[in-house]
Amino acid sequence: MTAGAASEDAVPGDGVPAGGLADRYELRRFRASGSESQDFAATAEWIRAVNYGFYEKALADSHVAKTAAAYRVDDRELTGVYETRPGPPGAFPAGRPVATFATFRKTLNVGYGRLVPAHLVTAVTVRTDHRRRGLLRRLMGEDLARAKADGVPVAALTASEASIYRRFGYGVATHERRVTVSTGPRFRLAVRPRGRVMAAEPGAMLELAPTIFARAHRAVPGSVDRQEQYRLRAAGQWERGSGGEDAAVRVAVHLAEDGAPDGYAAYRFRGWSHEPATMELLDLVAATPDAYLGLWGYLGSLDLIDRVVWDEAPADDPLVWALEDSRLVRAETARDMLWLRILDVRAALEARRYAHDGELILRVDDALGLAAGRYRLAVVDGTATVEALGAPDGEAQVSLDIADLSSVYVGGVSPVSLLQAGRIRTGESAPEAALVLAQMLAVERPAHCLTHF
């Protein structure tokens, strides 16, 4: 789910193809419209359909209008599937879609500061009484084909269920975990980070948050550029779930030694009725290790607070190693976060930088036929040249599904791990090929996605 907002999540619908869809359903694509537009009704009904699909409370008109305004900033394309036949008495309005699908374009950090265009998929719902009719398969298949035709090398989503999207070629690329950090006198960092932390007015984040995130985005492999709602949340102008003001939000900003802001934390107190006294970390963005540890040092020193909880901590968290007592961090098992789907193997692989030189022939299977084939990946001085060798049949040192190539693309999982899991196969003459590929794909720091969408 996207930062706790179910209406932003990619969720299951159906995937069983069936005939006669054109007779019963009409698919419409349109850009989000603001409340001042004559076309706003379509956007409003689309937003209400997404909200219904995530079992949320009915939205106030003001929240619908605010959501539409944020969607316009993101330049989202909204897709709805509508019934062509009138419904019986008591049915939802004819203008409310039975299935929803949204996309917008951002960038993905693929390591070493390189950003590539990414096609983000979100707000996928199919109403329960219209499942098992092939709607999700049609929406996803057509959308991925259109994105590839536009020249976008990779698509991405965040999924509420782990069993839905692999059949469309998506693979898990990053993980995150929920942590509870005990604070107070025992909370001590082993090394003093450089720079300093200042308390800031939440409203200042309307300008500061995008600037700081832009620095962090270039520093963290696996990072996806953010949508408008994040800026508003950091400023206390968008409460999760309600979309209203969040007067409880507090903000701390880390300043580097030269005074430039390079990190921030947005947090709020859960109230004195909660024991032990707990601060909820809403967002932590850091462009440098000093900023990350400095912000944690600040959070760990908050008066009267016994613990800090964070739902979106990196799976490989340097805080554990930075504390004098690592047992202060209690972490749940890592869960999948970012799912990637390579649309163009050559464009995607040539876009990133490589840690080691080498050459491998890859066989890529793709059930949707968008990226299947054999490819020669040759890396010299960290730069790749990819040659398409035609159909998948033929000799290959590494054979894998497009979902698994997408998983290893930003270094979030090792090809060696996927080899041991049976997801990747190596040729008999090249048993070390998975290790070679892992060395080539290594990134400068653990991959982590800071953005839910």
N, C-alpha and C positions, 0 to 999 in steps of 0.2 A: 504494500500500500504506500501511497505517496505521502510521506510525512504525516501519517495518521489520518489522511483525508481519503475515505473510501471512494469518493467520486472521482479520484484521480488514478485509481488503480486499474491494471489490466486483469480482468477476471474471466472465468469460464463461461462459455455459452454452449454451443453444440458444434459437432464436426462431422455429422453423417450426411453425405450428399443425398438429395432427393429431387425428383423431377417436379415440374409444375411450379417452380418458384415464381416465375414471371407472371403467372396467372393470379397469384395471391398477394405478392409483395412488390413494392416499388422501392428502389434504392435511390436516395437523394444525397448529394454532397453539396455543402455550402460553407461559407466562412461565417464565423460567429459574428452576430450583429449586436450593437449596443441598444440600450433601452430607448434611445431616441430615434431608432430606425423603424421604418414601417415593417421590416422583416424580422423584428425582434421576437415575434410570437413563435416562429420556428425554432429559434435558439433557446427560448425559454422552455418550450415543451421538450426539447432535446435534453436540456440540463435536468429537468424534472424526471425524465426517463432514466437517466444515469443514476440519479439520487435514489430512485425506486429500486433499481437493480442492485444497489449496495445496502439495501435495508435501512437507509437513513430516514430520519424524521422528515416530514414534508417541509420544503423550503419556503421561507418567507419571500415575498416579492423582492424585497431589498437585497436579500442574499443572491437570488437568481440574477438580478441586475449587476451586482458586484462580480459574480462569477463570470458573466458574459463579458464584462469590461476587461477582466484579467485575460480571458481567452483571446480577446481582440489584440491585446498587447503581444501575446504569444503567436499571433497569426495562425491560430488553429484551424484546420479543416475538419468539420464535423460531418459525419456520415450517419444517416438514419435509415432504417428499414421500416417501411410503412405498409400497413394492410391496404389493399386496393378495394376491399369489400367493406361495406358499413358494418359496424359491430352491433350486437344486440343491446337492448336497454341495460344501462348500468356499466357499459364498457368504458374504457378510457377514451378521451377525445381522439378523433381521427387524426389530429395533427401531432399526437404523441407517438414516437417511434417504438416498435417492439424490440428493436435491437439498435445498439449504438456503437460507434467506433470513431475515435478521434486521432489525428496525427498532427505533429508539428516538427519543424526542423531545428536542430541545435547542433552542437559539436561534441565529439568524443575525444578524450585524451587517450592516445594509443601508446604513450610512453615517450620519455625524453622531450616532453613539451610539445609534441606534435598533435595537432587537432585535426580531425577529419569530420566531414559532414555526417550527421546521423539522423535517421528517420525515426522519430519517437512515436510509438503506438501506445495509446492510453484510453481509458474510459470505455472499455469493451464490455458490453452487456448484451445478453439475450434474455428476454423475459421468459419466465418458466413455462408459460402456456404456449410458447412458440419455439421450443427447443426441439432437437432431433430432426430438423428440417434443412440442414445444410447452410444455415445463415452465417455462422462463424467461418466456415470453410470458404464461402464465397467472399466475405468481407476481407479476410486475411489474404487469401490468394490474390485477389485483384489488387489489393493495396500494395503488397510486396512487389508485384509485377510493375505497377506504376512507379514505385520508388526506384526500382532498378532502371527503368526507362528514363527516369530523370537524372540518372548518373550518380545516385547516392550509393556509396559502397557498403553501408551497413545500416541495419535497422536495430531498434532496441525497445525493450519494455521491462516493466516490473510486474511480477505475477503473483496473484493471491493463492494460486494452487500450482504445485510443482509438476503436475502430470499433464498439463494442457498444451504447452507450446512447443515441445520438442518435435512433434510431428510436423510443425511448420518450419523447422530448421533452426529454432532458437536453442542456444545453450547457455548455461549459467556461467557468467564471466567474473562476477565478484560476489563476495559474501559480507555479511555484517552480523552483529550480535548485540544482545541487550546486556548491559553491565550495571551492576550496583557497586558503587565505590564508597567505602567507609571513609569519612573525613574526621576532622578533629585533630587532637594532639599527635596521633600516630601517623597522620598523613604528612610525609616528608619526601621530597624529591632528592635523589642522590646527587644530582648536579643542578646548580642554579642556572636556569635559562637566561639568555641575554634579552635585553629589552625590558619593558614594563607594561603593566596592565592598568587601564583606567576604566572607571565606571562611566557609562555614556547614556544620554537620553535615547530611548528607543526610536524616537522620530528621526534621529540622525542617521539611522540605518537605511532610510530610503535612498540616501546617496552613498553611504559607506558600504553597505552590504554588497551591492554589485561590484564595486571596485575591489574589495577584498576577495570576493569569490573569484573574480577574473584571475587574480594572482594564484590562488589555490588551484583553480581549474587547470592551469598550465603546469602545476607542480605534481599533480596526483594522477598516475595512470588509472584508467577506468572511470575518471570523472566525466560526468555529463553536464553540459551547461544548463543553467537553471531557468525556470519559468517565473512569471511575474509574482505568483503567490508567495514565493520565498522571501522576496523583498518586503512584502506587506506583513508577513508573519514576524520577521525580525523586528519590525517597527511597531509591533503590537496592534496592527490594523487588520489582522485576519486571524481570528481564533479558529483553531481546528474544530471542524464539525459545524460550527454556527456561522462562520464567515464574518462575525461581528468584531467589535473592538475587543482586545485582550489587555485589560488594564494591569494584569499581573506580570506581564513580561518585563524582565530586566535584562540589561545588556552590558557586557564587558568587552573592551576592545584592546587587543595587544598592539603595542607600538614597538617597532624595531629600534635599534640603537640610533638610527638616523631620524627617528620620529615618525616614520611612515607607518600607517596602519597595515598590518599583515595578518590579522586574525580577529575573530570575534566569537563570543559565546552568547546565545540568547537562552534565558532560563526563567523559571518561575517557581515560586514556593507553593507547595501542595497544601499548606494550611496547618494550623496548630492541632487540628483534630487528627492528623496523621502522625502516628508514632512508629519508628523514630522520626524526628523532624527531617523532612526530605525536600531537596531541591530537584526539580525535573529539568534536565538539560534538553532544550528544544532543538538546538542547532549549534554545532561547533565547526567553524571553518578556519583552517590554518594553512597559510602558504609556506610556512617553515617549521622545522622541528621546535625551534625556540618558541614560536607562537603557540604551538600545540601544548607544549609542556607548561609554558607560562600561564596560559588560560586555565589549565588544570590546577596549577599551583594556586591561582586565585580562587577557583571553585572550592578547592580543598581547605581554604582558610576562612570560608564564610562563617561568621559568628552564629552560634546557636543551631547550626546545621550538622546533622549526624551522618547523612549520606546524600550522594548524588546519583540519580538514575538516568540512564541514557539508552534509548532503544535502538540507536543507529551507529554504534561504535564500530570501528574497523575490526575485522576478524583477527588481523595481526596487529595488535595494539601496542605501540611503544610505551604507553603508560605503565604497563605491567613491568617492564624492564627498567623504567625510570624511577620507580618508587623504592625506597629502602625496604619496605615490607610489601611484596607483591601480593600477599594474601588479602590486602585491602580491596582488591578487585575481584568481585565475584561475577563470573560471566556465564551466560547461557550458551548452549551449543550454537555454532555459527549457522545462519540460515541464508538461503540464496537471496540475492538482491538484484543485481543487474543481469538481464538476459540479452545476449547479442545474437544477431542473425546476419552473417555476411551475405551480401547480395551479389557482389562482384569480387571474385577471389583475386584477380590480378590487381585491381585498383586498391583493394583493402591491404593486401600484403606489401605492395609497393609504397603505400602511404606511410608506413611506420619505419622506425629505425631499429637496427638489430645490434645485439650485444656482441655477437660472434659471427665471423664469416663462416660460410659453408654452402653446400649444395645438396638438395634433396629433391626427389620426385615424389609428389603427393598425389594420391588418388582420392578424390572427393566425391562422395555420394550425396545426392540431393533429391528427395522424393518429389519436390515441386519442380525440379528441372531448371532452377534458376542459376545454379552455380556448379553443376556436376561436370566432372572431367578430370583429366590428368594435367598436372602443372609442374613445371620445373622451377623451383625456387632457388635462385643463386644470389648469395650475399657477398659483396666485396666492399671492404671498408665501411661496413654497417649499412650499406645501401642495397636494396633488393631489386633484382630483375626477375620478373615472373613471365614464363612462356607457357601458353596453353598448348597442350600436346594432343588435344582431341578427346575422344570418348574415354570413359573411365577404364575400359578394358586395356590391359597391358601392364608392363612391369612398373612397380612402385615401391619405394622404400618405406613409405608411410601411407596407410589407407585409413580413412576416417570419414565419418559423416560430417556434413556441413555444420551441424549443431556442435560437434566436438571441435572443429576448427575454430568456430566462433567462441567457444569456451576458452581456448588457449590464446586467443588473439591479443589480449591486453596483459597477459602474464598472470592472470588471477588464479589459474590452475596449471599444474605442470603436465606436459604430455606424458611424462613418465607415470604419473598417477593414473591418467586415463588408459595407459597401456596396461597397468596392473589391474584396472577395473574391467578390462576387456573391451573398452570403447575404441581403442586405437590398435591397429595391427601393423606389424613391421614385416618387411620382406625377409625371407630366410637368409639372404646374403647380407642383410644390414640390421642385425639385432640391436645395434646401438643407436638406430635412427631416431627413436623417441628422445633419447638423451641429447643427441645433436640438435634436434628441433627445440628442446627445452632451453639449451644454451643459447641458441639463436634468438629465441623469443623473450629472454630474460629482460625485465625492466628495472629501472633505477631504484624503485621503492615498491613496497607491497601495493598491489592494485586495490582501489577502494572507490566506490561510487558515493558521492556526497548528496546525490539528488534522487528523490523519489518522484515519480511522475505517473 
